[in-house]
């Protein structure tokens, strides 16, 4: 049996007292998450964070620091490695959102706690990343060395 983890990124975008969140999935029972998604082939984690945030929310962002690296073994048997970045919202550039995204919302921490109590957060990583950020956990973007390529001989 081979181990095939999913390598993902997430953006924690806060403006004032509100967090940029995505509502996704089935409109009759949606869940909420930070803008997040898989890293594509030959893409850096930082570039994936910027791309996924724009695709899922319509917002262009600038990552400021890394909040943490998270490992989550989901109930479906998949293990996710998530690189979590804090980012600043620069501008709303489109209203067209990825398939599966119902809407982007600016929610307060109290709103997110209510969603958590109702079992409507996509995973425990959503609240963990917020808590880590509120606790002041910050790592420089230079923590991850990206862009190394193996050359064929």
C-alpha positions as a Python dict, from the first residue, in 0.01 Angstrom:
ca = {
    (1, 'X'): (0, 0, 0),
    (2, 'X'): (146, 336, -98),
    (3, 'X'): (113, 652, 105),
    (4, 'X'): (-8, 944, -105),
    (5, 'X'): (-64, 1254, 106),
    (6, 'X'): (-240, 1559, -31),
    (7, 'X'): (-20, 1870, -16),
    (8, 'X'): (-228, 2184, 30),
    (9, 'X'): (-211, 2550, 124),
    (10, 'X'): (-449, 2779, 310),
    (11, 'X'): (-469, 3156, 352),
    (12, 'X'): (-568, 3324, 676),
    (13, 'X'): (-686, 3666, 561),
    (14, 'X'): (-803, 3909, 828),
    (15, 'X'): (-934, 4260, 775),
    (16, 'X'): (-1020, 4442, 1095),
    (17, 'X'): (-1218, 4192, 1303),
    (18, 'X'): (-1327, 3976, 1009),
    (19, 'X'): (-1177, 3671, 840),
    (20, 'X'): (-1213, 3586, 473),
    (21, 'X'): (-1380, 3244, 456),
    (22, 'X'): (-1524, 3031, 181),
    (23, 'X'): (-1854, 2847, 193),
    (24, 'X'): (-1823, 2532, -12),
    (25, 'X'): (-1986, 2206, -104),
    (26, 'X'): (-2352, 2121, -120),
    (27, 'X'): (-2573, 2429, -77),
    (28, 'X'): (-2811, 2227, 144),
    (29, 'X'): (-2527, 2141, 387),
    (30, 'X'): (-2229, 2362, 314),
    (31, 'X'): (-1909, 2387, 518),
    (32, 'X'): (-1669, 2674, 578),
    (33, 'X'): (-1295, 2688, 529),
    (34, 'X'): (-1015, 2933, 478),
    (35, 'X'): (-936, 2978, 108),
    (36, 'X'): (-735, 2661, 46),
    (37, 'X'): (-641, 2404, -212),
    (38, 'X'): (-384, 2174, -363),
    (39, 'X'): (-44, 2278, -486),
    (40, 'X'): (-17, 2215, -860),
    (41, 'X'): (280, 2059, -1039),
    (42, 'X'): (583, 2292, -1057),
    (43, 'X'): (404, 2551, -839),
    (44, 'X'): (546, 2687, -516),
    (45, 'X'): (335, 2677, -201),
    (46, 'X'): (339, 3057, -187),
    (47, 'X'): (214, 3086, -547),
    (48, 'X'): (-54, 2825, -475),
    (49, 'X'): (-173, 3026, -174),
    (50, 'X'): (-213, 3340, -385),
    (51, 'X'): (-379, 3152, -672),
    (52, 'X'): (-619, 2949, -457),
    (53, 'X'): (-729, 3256, -261),
    (54, 'X'): (-810, 3447, -579),
    (55, 'X'): (-986, 3148, -739),
    (56, 'X'): (-1199, 3078, -433),
    (57, 'X'): (-1273, 3431, -311),
    (58, 'X'): (-1203, 3676, -593),
    (59, 'X'): (-949, 3856, -372),
    (60, 'X'): (-586, 3923, -461),
    (61, 'X'): (-373, 3876, -150),
    (62, 'X'): (-14, 3918, -38),
    (63, 'X'): (115, 3653, 206),
    (64, 'X'): (295, 3810, 502),
    (65, 'X'): (416, 3511, 703),
    (66, 'X'): (362, 3142, 760),
    (67, 'X'): (134, 3052, 1050),
    (68, 'X'): (216, 2683, 1056),
    (69, 'X'): (242, 2347, 887),
    (70, 'X'): (-43, 2112, 970),
    (71, 'X'): (-96, 1739, 924),
    (72, 'X'): (-453, 1611, 925),
    (73, 'X'): (-570, 1253, 882),
    (74, 'X'): (-925, 1297, 757),
    (75, 'X'): (-1210, 1054, 821),
    (76, 'X'): (-1197, 957, 450),
    (77, 'X'): (-849, 808, 507),
    (78, 'X'): (-662, 1087, 327),
    (79, 'X'): (-372, 1259, 503),
    (80, 'X'): (-338, 1630, 428),
    (81, 'X'): (-22, 1836, 473),
    (82, 'X'): (-130, 2199, 489),
    (83, 'X'): (100, 2499, 464),
    (84, 'X'): (-86, 2783, 636),
    (85, 'X'): (-7, 3143, 546),
    (86, 'X'): (-135, 3471, 685),
    (87, 'X'): (-208, 3717, 405),
    (88, 'X'): (-323, 4074, 353),
    (89, 'X'): (-621, 4140, 127),
    (90, 'X'): (-515, 4379, -151),
    (91, 'X'): (-820, 4409, -375),
    (92, 'X'): (-1128, 4228, -496),
    (93, 'X'): (-1055, 4143, -860),
    (94, 'X'): (-1340, 3915, -969),
    (95, 'X'): (-1677, 3779, -866),
    (96, 'X'): (-1621, 3453, -1055),
    (97, 'X'): (-1540, 3175, -808),
    (98, 'X'): (-1417, 2816, -843),
    (99, 'X'): (-1662, 2531, -893),
    (100, 'X'): (-1780, 2403, -557),
    (101, 'X'): (-1748, 2744, -390),
    (102, 'X'): (-2088, 2881, -294),
    (103, 'X'): (-1966, 3220, -168),
    (104, 'X'): (-1685, 3409, 0),
    (105, 'X'): (-1772, 3571, 334),
    (106, 'X'): (-1604, 3810, 577),
    (107, 'X'): (-1686, 3654, 918),
    (108, 'X'): (-1610, 3752, 1275),
    (109, 'X'): (-1439, 3513, 1514),
    (110, 'X'): (-1776, 3477, 1692),
    (111, 'X'): (-1937, 3376, 1360),
    (112, 'X'): (-1666, 3113, 1307),
    (113, 'X'): (-1711, 2978, 1661),
    (114, 'X'): (-2084, 2941, 1591),
    (115, 'X'): (-2007, 2748, 1272),
    (116, 'X'): (-1763, 2528, 1465),
    (117, 'X'): (-2028, 2453, 1731),
    (118, 'X'): (-2271, 2359, 1452),
    (119, 'X'): (-2015, 2122, 1295),
    (120, 'X'): (-1987, 2335, 981),
    (121, 'X'): (-1610, 2387, 960),
    (122, 'X'): (-1441, 2181, 688),
    (123, 'X'): (-1185, 2041, 933),
    (124, 'X'): (-1027, 2110, 1272),
    (125, 'X'): (-745, 2284, 1083),
    (126, 'X'): (-968, 2588, 1026),
    (127, 'X'): (-990, 2680, 1394),
    (128, 'X'): (-638, 2559, 1476),
    (129, 'X'): (-485, 2797, 1224),
    (130, 'X'): (-687, 3089, 1363),
    (131, 'X'): (-587, 3001, 1721),
    (132, 'X'): (-221, 2974, 1623),
    (133, 'X'): (-235, 3314, 1456),
    (134, 'X'): (-412, 3471, 1756),
    (135, 'X'): (-139, 3323, 1980),
    (136, 'X'): (118, 3513, 1772),
    (137, 'X'): (265, 3215, 1590),
    (138, 'X'): (461, 3357, 1295),
    (139, 'X'): (732, 3213, 1076),
    (140, 'X'): (904, 3405, 797),
    (141, 'X'): (811, 3326, 440),
    (142, 'X'): (1177, 3233, 391),
    (143, 'X'): (1121, 2930, 617),
    (144, 'X'): (1024, 2731, 308),
    (145, 'X'): (1296, 2706, 47),
    (146, 'X'): (1119, 2658, -284),
    (147, 'X'): (1226, 2648, -643),
    (148, 'X'): (1487, 2375, -637),
    (149, 'X'): (1470, 2162, -951),
    (150, 'X'): (1639, 1835, -1031),
    (151, 'X'): (1816, 1845, -1364),
    (152, 'X'): (1826, 1539, -1589),
    (153, 'X'): (2174, 1405, -1666),
}
